Amino acid sequence: MKRNTPIIIAGTLLLIALVGVTLLLLSEKNTNRQLVEEFQLDKEELENEYTRFAQQYDELRLTVNNDSLAQLLEQEQTKTQRLLEELRTVKSTNAAEIRRLKKELATLRQVMVSYINQIDSLNRLTAQQKEVIAKVTRQYNTASRQISSLTEEKETLNKKVTLAARLDATNIQVMPVNKRDRKAKKVKDIVKFKIAFTLAKNITAPTGERTLYVRITKPDNSVLTRNPDDTFAYENRQLGYSIKKYLEYNGEEQTITVYWDVEEFLYAGDYRVDIFSDGALIGTQGFTLK
């Protein structure tokens, strides 16, 4: 029994050593598994960071109008995508590569911050420029409205001056005359029209020679005229006239009488006399023939 004791002790010690080695191996395996899991998590986190960076470069490029800066952003985005592809091919256990790519990511982060600051500066400058443009536009619009208002006032004043200087034919009377030089009572007896009217006093109207045009219009709106070429200008068109009268206007009230010899067929109905001067209608009067 005593002879076997050393053998038993040695076996026991060997068993204890085997158990210890087994436990140590299991512990190392568990530690290695945890490290691999941590490396895998680091790699996944890095991939997510690189992917976010690539997306952020896309977003930044949309906010930039500067071609040079946009080109630099595109270059950085391409570099980010290349590093992302490298990271995807690296094994999770390659700690050295993971650390290198982490450093690259830190550098990319610093570059992106500098670009963001540049873009922010450019955007502020653009905002200032927009405000200046808006201010100038407001001033221009205000000035334009003032000029437009002054122009309208001037036009209104000119119209008033023109109206004030215009002749005015009043008290228009049309008498159909028979061959006895008396008022004709029937249409068939009319040989002429005697048209009398008064030019009102107007001290603002220019004095000197004036031309009057008298239009006699029949019920069908046709004009009594001797020649189709007997026309005058009125509101950008030519109107035919019946009688043309020259006179010397002195600004004082004047009575004018003109005659129209009837050579055409007349019929009962409503007629009208219109008097024009200086391109303006200065008087009108209707009359009826029975």
C-alpha positions as CSV (number, residue, x, y, z in Angstrom):
1,M,0.0,0.0,0.0
2,K,2.8,2.3,0.9
3,R,4.5,1.3,-2.3
4,N,1.6,2.6,-4.4
5,T,1.2,5.9,-2.6
6,P,3.6,7.9,-4.8
7,I,1.8,6.7,-7.8
8,I,-1.6,7.7,-6.5
9,I,-0.2,11.1,-5.5
10,A,1.3,11.6,-8.9
11,G,-1.9,10.6,-10.6
12,T,-3.8,13.0,-8.5
13,L,-1.5,15.8,-9.3
14,L,-1.7,15.0,-13.0
15,L,-5.4,15.0,-12.8
16,I,-5.5,18.3,-11.0
17,A,-3.1,19.7,-13.7
18,L,-5.3,18.5,-16.5
19,V,-8.3,20.0,-14.9
20,G,-6.5,23.3,-14.5
21,V,-5.2,23.3,-18.0
22,T,-8.7,22.5,-19.3
23,L,-10.2,25.3,-17.2
24,L,-7.5,27.7,-18.5
25,L,-8.2,26.7,-22.1
26,L,-11.9,27.2,-21.6
27,S,-11.3,30.6,-20.0
28,E,-9.0,31.7,-22.9
29,K,-11.6,30.4,-25.4
30,N,-14.3,32.4,-23.7
31,T,-12.0,35.5,-23.6
32,N,-11.2,35.1,-27.3
33,R,-14.8,34.7,-28.1
34,Q,-15.6,37.9,-26.2
35,L,-12.8,39.7,-28.0
36,V,-14.0,38.5,-31.4
37,E,-17.5,39.7,-30.5
38,E,-16.1,43.1,-29.4
39,F,-14.0,43.4,-32.7
40,Q,-17.1,42.5,-34.7
41,L,-19.1,45.2,-32.9
42,D,-16.3,47.7,-33.5
43,K,-16.3,46.8,-37.1
44,E,-20.1,47.1,-37.4
45,E,-20.0,50.5,-35.6
46,L,-17.2,51.7,-38.0
47,E,-19.2,50.6,-41.0
48,N,-22.2,52.5,-39.8
49,E,-20.1,55.6,-39.2
50,Y,-18.6,55.5,-42.6
51,T,-22.0,54.9,-44.2
52,R,-23.4,58.0,-42.3
53,F,-20.4,60.0,-43.5
54,A,-21.1,59.1,-47.1
55,Q,-24.7,60.1,-46.7
56,Q,-23.8,63.3,-45.0
57,Y,-21.6,64.3,-47.9
58,D,-24.5,63.7,-50.2
59,E,-26.6,66.1,-48.1
60,L,-23.9,68.7,-47.9
61,R,-23.4,68.8,-51.7
62,L,-27.1,69.6,-52.1
63,T,-26.6,72.8,-49.9
64,V,-23.6,74.1,-51.9
65,N,-23.7,76.3,-54.9
66,N,-19.9,76.8,-55.0
67,D,-18.5,74.5,-57.8
68,S,-15.0,74.2,-56.2
69,L,-16.4,73.3,-52.8
70,A,-18.8,70.8,-54.3
71,Q,-15.9,69.1,-56.1
72,L,-13.9,68.8,-52.8
73,L,-16.9,67.3,-51.1
74,E,-17.3,64.8,-53.9
75,Q,-13.6,63.8,-53.5
76,E,-14.0,63.3,-49.7
77,Q,-17.2,61.3,-50.3
78,T,-15.3,59.1,-52.8
79,K,-12.5,58.6,-50.2
80,T,-15.1,57.7,-47.5
81,Q,-16.7,55.1,-49.8
82,R,-13.3,53.6,-50.6
83,L,-12.4,53.3,-46.9
84,L,-15.9,51.7,-46.3
85,E,-15.1,49.1,-48.9
86,E,-11.8,48.4,-47.3
87,L,-13.5,48.0,-43.9
88,R,-16.0,45.5,-45.2
89,T,-13.1,43.3,-46.5
90,V,-11.2,43.4,-43.2
91,K,-11.6,40.5,-40.8
92,S,-13.0,41.3,-37.4
93,T,-9.9,39.8,-35.7
94,N,-7.5,42.2,-37.6
95,A,-7.1,44.6,-34.8
96,A,-4.4,46.6,-36.5
97,E,-6.5,47.4,-39.6
98,I,-9.5,48.2,-37.4
99,R,-7.4,50.7,-35.5
100,R,-6.1,52.3,-38.7
101,L,-9.5,52.7,-40.1
102,K,-10.6,54.2,-36.8
103,K,-7.9,56.8,-37.2
104,E,-9.0,57.4,-40.8
105,L,-12.5,58.0,-39.5
106,A,-11.3,60.6,-37.0
107,T,-9.5,62.4,-39.7
108,L,-12.6,62.3,-41.9
109,R,-14.6,63.7,-39.1
110,Q,-12.3,66.7,-38.7
111,V,-12.4,67.4,-42.5
112,M,-16.1,67.2,-42.5
113,V,-16.4,69.7,-39.6
114,S,-14.2,72.1,-41.5
115,Y,-16.4,71.8,-44.6
116,I,-19.5,72.3,-42.5
117,N,-18.0,75.5,-41.2
118,Q,-17.2,76.7,-44.7
119,I,-20.7,75.9,-45.9
120,D,-22.2,77.7,-42.9
121,S,-20.1,80.7,-43.6
122,L,-21.1,80.7,-47.3
123,N,-24.7,80.3,-46.4
124,R,-24.5,83.3,-44.0
125,L,-22.9,85.3,-46.7
126,T,-25.6,84.2,-49.1
127,A,-28.2,85.2,-46.6
128,Q,-26.6,88.6,-46.2
129,Q,-26.5,89.0,-50.0
130,K,-30.2,88.0,-50.2
131,E,-31.0,90.6,-47.6
132,V,-29.1,93.3,-49.5
133,I,-30.8,92.3,-52.7
134,A,-34.2,92.3,-51.0
135,K,-33.5,95.8,-49.5
136,V,-32.4,97.1,-52.9
137,T,-35.5,95.5,-54.5
138,R,-37.8,97.1,-51.9
139,Q,-36.1,100.5,-52.5
140,Y,-36.4,100.1,-56.3
141,N,-40.1,99.1,-56.0
142,T,-40.8,102.1,-53.8
143,A,-39.0,104.4,-56.2
144,S,-40.9,102.8,-59.1
145,R,-44.2,103.4,-57.4
146,Q,-43.3,107.0,-56.7
147,I,-42.3,107.5,-60.3
148,S,-45.4,105.8,-61.5
149,S,-47.5,108.0,-59.2
150,L,-45.8,111.1,-60.4
151,T,-46.3,110.0,-64.0
152,E,-50.0,109.4,-63.4
153,E,-50.3,112.7,-61.7
154,K,-48.6,114.4,-64.7
155,E,-50.8,112.6,-67.1
156,T,-53.9,113.5,-65.1
157,L,-52.7,117.1,-65.0
158,N,-52.0,117.1,-68.8
159,K,-55.5,115.7,-69.4
160,K,-57.0,118.4,-67.2
161,V,-55.0,121.1,-69.0
162,T,-56.0,119.6,-72.4
163,L,-59.6,119.5,-71.4
164,A,-59.5,123.0,-70.0
165,A,-58.0,124.2,-73.3
166,R,-60.5,122.4,-75.5
167,L,-63.2,124.3,-77.3
168,D,-66.8,123.8,-76.2
169,A,-69.7,123.9,-78.7
170,T,-72.9,124.8,-76.9
171,N,-76.5,125.8,-77.8
172,I,-76.4,123.7,-80.9
173,Q,-79.5,124.2,-83.1
174,V,-80.3,122.4,-86.3
175,M,-83.0,123.9,-88.6
176,P,-84.2,122.1,-91.8
177,V,-84.8,124.8,-94.4
178,N,-87.2,124.7,-97.4
179,K,-86.6,126.5,-100.7
180,R,-88.3,129.6,-99.4
181,D,-85.6,129.8,-96.7
182,R,-88.1,129.0,-94.0
183,K,-88.2,126.0,-91.6
184,A,-89.3,122.9,-93.5
185,K,-92.1,120.9,-91.8
186,K,-91.7,117.8,-94.0
187,V,-88.7,115.8,-95.0
188,K,-89.5,116.1,-98.7
189,D,-89.4,119.9,-98.5
190,I,-85.9,120.1,-97.0
191,V,-83.3,121.7,-99.3
192,K,-80.6,122.5,-96.7
193,F,-79.7,122.3,-93.0
194,K,-78.9,125.4,-91.1
195,I,-76.6,124.5,-88.1
196,A,-75.9,127.2,-85.5
197,F,-73.9,126.9,-82.3
198,T,-71.8,128.9,-79.9
199,L,-68.2,128.4,-79.1
200,A,-67.9,129.2,-75.3
201,K,-65.4,131.7,-74.0
202,N,-62.2,130.0,-73.0
203,I,-59.2,132.0,-71.9
204,T,-57.0,128.9,-71.5
205,A,-57.5,127.7,-75.1
206,P,-54.8,128.7,-77.6
207,T,-56.0,131.5,-80.0
208,G,-55.5,131.6,-83.7
209,E,-56.8,129.7,-86.7
210,R,-58.9,126.6,-85.9
211,T,-60.6,124.0,-88.0
212,L,-64.1,122.7,-87.2
213,Y,-65.6,119.5,-88.6
214,V,-69.3,118.9,-88.6
215,R,-70.8,115.4,-89.1
216,I,-74.5,115.0,-89.9
217,T,-75.5,111.4,-89.2
218,K,-78.6,109.8,-90.6
219,P,-80.8,107.2,-88.6
220,D,-78.8,104.4,-90.1
221,N,-75.6,106.0,-88.8
222,S,-74.3,106.8,-92.3
223,V,-72.7,110.3,-92.6
224,L,-73.9,112.9,-95.1
225,T,-70.7,113.7,-97.1
226,R,-69.7,114.9,-100.5
227,N,-66.5,112.9,-101.0
228,P,-65.4,109.7,-99.3
229,D,-62.0,111.3,-99.0
230,D,-63.4,114.1,-96.7
231,T,-62.1,112.7,-93.4
232,F,-60.3,113.9,-90.3
233,A,-58.3,112.1,-87.6
234,Y,-60.1,111.1,-84.4
235,E,-58.9,108.6,-81.8
236,N,-56.5,106.9,-84.1
237,R,-59.0,106.5,-86.9
238,Q,-60.4,108.5,-89.8
239,L,-63.9,109.8,-89.7
240,G,-65.9,111.3,-92.6
241,Y,-67.3,114.8,-92.2
242,S,-70.1,116.7,-93.7
243,I,-68.9,120.3,-93.3
244,K,-65.4,121.8,-92.8
245,K,-65.2,125.3,-91.2
246,Y,-62.1,127.5,-90.7
247,L,-62.3,130.2,-88.1
248,E,-60.0,132.6,-86.2
249,Y,-60.5,131.9,-82.5
250,N,-59.7,134.7,-80.1
251,G,-60.8,133.0,-76.8
252,E,-64.0,135.0,-76.6
253,E,-67.5,133.6,-77.1
254,Q,-68.3,133.2,-80.8
255,T,-71.5,132.2,-82.7
256,I,-71.0,130.0,-85.7
257,T,-73.4,129.1,-88.5
258,V,-72.8,126.5,-91.2
259,Y,-75.0,125.1,-93.9
260,W,-75.5,121.8,-95.6
261,D,-77.2,121.7,-99.0
262,V,-79.3,118.6,-99.3
263,E,-78.6,116.7,-102.5
264,E,-79.4,113.2,-101.2
265,F,-82.5,111.3,-100.2
266,L,-83.7,112.0,-96.7
267,Y,-86.2,110.1,-94.7
268,A,-88.0,110.5,-91.4
269,G,-86.1,109.5,-88.2
270,D,-83.6,110.5,-85.7
271,Y,-80.5,112.4,-86.9
272,R,-77.5,113.7,-85.1
273,V,-74.9,116.5,-85.4
274,D,-71.4,116.1,-84.0
275,I,-68.9,118.9,-83.9
276,F,-65.1,118.2,-83.7
277,S,-62.0,120.4,-83.2
278,D,-58.4,119.5,-82.6
279,G,-59.1,115.8,-82.6
280,A,-61.8,116.1,-79.9
281,L,-65.6,115.9,-79.9
282,I,-66.7,119.4,-78.6
283,G,-70.4,119.2,-79.0
284,T,-73.3,116.9,-80.1
285,Q,-77.0,117.4,-80.7
286,G,-79.8,115.1,-81.9
287,F,-82.8,116.1,-84.0
288,T,-85.8,114.4,-85.5
289,L,-87.3,114.7,-89.0
290,K,-90.9,113.8,-89.7
